Amino acid sequence: MTGTGAMLALQWRAHRRRLLVWVLATVGTLAFTAIAVAQLYNTPEEIASYGEAVVSDALIAINGHVEGIDTLGGIIQDEFGFIASFLMPLIGLALIAALTRGEEESGRLEALLAGKIDRRAPVVSAMMLVLAAVVMMDVGFVLSLLAAGIEFGPAVLYALALGMVTVVFAALAAVCAQVVLHSRGVFALGFLAVGLSY
């Protein structure tokens, strides 16, 4: 696709700080949660007591039914799950809104599209940058979970699951960006989808 590489380079230069802040903040949040939980629940008895304490209907309504709640990984998933259910979609929505409609609102995109750049290149390069950010987050998630004492296989699986939530909402935002005129419209439709999915 003509101009995708150039568009990717320009978007990276314009938004690299935003991308890095999202990645570092999200990985840091999971790392802090995982290590704190591992230090707090460091015996089988304490882990079992947590599982018994979170079976109330109110807590299940907030985080759903967590598989493996009688394990350290299940506790980490339960503690981070409420944050992740809003944070991971927000990352996808915010990045795509900034990389597509945000670029158009600033006037940069119009100037670029006047040259030899395919009309689809901005959306394709935006999705590529989001995918790269998700890969970096997933690596950070796996390392954080390993540091907390979670086995490699489950750590990778959980990291991929979190990353895919971001990818799904980024893809949704990319579609919304083709339908609405402003980035606030992308957020409005995206938050509606987050609310419905929750």
Backbone hydrogen bonds, N-H to C=O, Kabsch-Sander energy under -0.5 kcal/mol:
donor,donor_aa,acceptor,acceptor_aa,energy
4,T,1,M,-1.7
7,M,3,G,-2.6
8,L,4,T,-2.6
9,A,5,G,-2.2
10,L,6,A,-2.3
11,Q,7,M,-2.7
12,W,8,L,-2.3
13,R,9,A,-2.2
14,A,10,L,-2.2
15,H,11,Q,-2.1
16,R,12,W,-1.4
19,L,15,H,-2.4
20,L,16,R,-2.6
21,V,17,R,-2.6
22,W,18,R,-2.2
23,V,19,L,-2.3
24,L,20,L,-2.9
25,A,21,V,-2.7
26,T,22,W,-2.3
27,V,23,V,-2.6
28,G,24,L,-2.5
29,T,25,A,-2.0
30,L,26,T,-2.2
31,A,27,V,-2.9
32,F,28,G,-2.7
33,T,29,T,-2.3
34,A,30,L,-3.2
35,I,31,A,-2.6
36,A,32,F,-2.2
37,V,33,T,-2.5
38,A,34,A,-2.4
39,Q,35,I,-1.9
40,L,36,A,-2.1
41,Y,37,V,-3.0
42,N,40,L,-0.7
47,I,43,T,-2.2
48,A,44,P,-2.4
49,S,45,E,-2.1
50,Y,46,E,-1.7
51,G,47,I,-1.9
52,E,48,A,-1.8
53,A,49,S,-1.5
54,V,50,Y,-1.3
55,V,52,E,-0.7
60,I,56,S,-2.0
61,A,57,D,-2.1
62,I,58,A,-1.2
63,N,59,L,-2.4
64,G,60,I,-2.4
66,V,64,G,-0.8
67,E,65,H,-0.5
69,I,66,V,-0.9
71,T,68,G,-1.8
74,G,68,G,-0.7
75,I,71,T,-1.8
76,I,72,L,-2.4
77,Q,73,G,-2.6
78,D,74,G,-2.3
79,E,75,I,-2.8
80,F,76,I,-2.7
81,G,77,Q,-1.7
82,F,78,D,-0.7
84,A,80,F,-3.1
85,S,81,G,-2.2
86,F,82,F,-0.5
86,F,83,I,-1.3
87,L,83,I,-3.1
88,M,84,A,-1.8
90,L,86,F,-1.8
91,I,87,L,-2.1
92,G,88,M,-1.5
93,L,89,P,-2.6
94,A,90,L,-3.1
95,L,91,I,-2.5
96,I,92,G,-1.9
97,A,93,L,-2.5
98,A,94,A,-2.2
99,L,95,L,-2.6
100,T,96,I,-1.7
102,G,97,A,-3.0
103,E,98,A,-0.5
104,E,100,T,-1.9
105,E,101,R,-2.7
106,S,102,G,-1.5
107,G,103,E,-0.7
107,G,104,E,-0.8
108,R,103,E,-0.8
109,L,103,E,-1.5
111,A,107,G,-1.3
112,L,108,R,-1.9
113,L,109,L,-2.8
114,A,110,E,-1.0
115,G,112,L,-1.7
117,I,115,G,-1.2
118,D,2,T,-2.5
121,A,118,D,-1.2
124,V,120,R,-2.4
125,S,121,A,-2.9
126,A,122,P,-1.9
127,M,123,V,-2.4
128,M,124,V,-2.1
129,L,125,S,-2.2
130,V,126,A,-2.2
131,L,127,M,-2.6
132,A,128,M,-2.2
133,A,129,L,-2.4
134,V,130,V,-2.5
135,V,131,L,-2.4
136,M,132,A,-2.2
137,M,133,A,-2.5
138,D,134,V,-3.0
139,V,135,V,-2.2
140,G,136,M,-2.2
141,F,137,M,-3.0
142,V,138,D,-2.6
143,L,139,V,-2.3
144,S,140,G,-2.3
145,L,141,F,-2.6
146,L,142,V,-2.6
147,A,143,L,-2.1
148,A,144,S,-1.2
149,G,146,L,-1.2
150,I,145,L,-2.6
155,A,151,E,-2.0
156,V,152,F,-2.6
157,L,153,G,-2.4
158,Y,154,P,-2.5
159,A,155,A,-2.3
160,L,156,V,-2.7
161,A,157,L,-2.1
162,L,158,Y,-2.4
163,G,159,A,-2.6
164,M,160,L,-2.5
165,V,161,A,-1.3
166,T,162,L,-1.3
167,V,163,G,-2.1
168,V,164,M,-2.6
169,F,165,V,-2.0
170,A,166,T,-2.1
171,A,167,V,-2.6
172,L,168,V,-2.2
173,A,169,F,-2.3
174,A,170,A,-2.3
175,V,171,A,-1.9
176,C,172,L,-2.6
177,A,173,A,-2.5
178,Q,174,A,-0.6
178,Q,175,V,-1.2
179,V,175,V,-0.6
179,V,176,C,-1.2
180,V,176,C,-2.4
185,G,182,H,-0.8
186,V,182,H,-1.2
187,F,183,S,-2.2
188,A,184,R,-2.4
189,L,185,G,-2.4
190,G,186,V,-2.4
191,F,187,F,-3.2
192,L,188,A,-1.7
193,A,189,L,-2.0
194,V,190,G,-2.3
195,G,191,F,-2.6
196,L,192,L,-2.4
197,S,193,A,-2.6
198,Y,194,V,-2.4
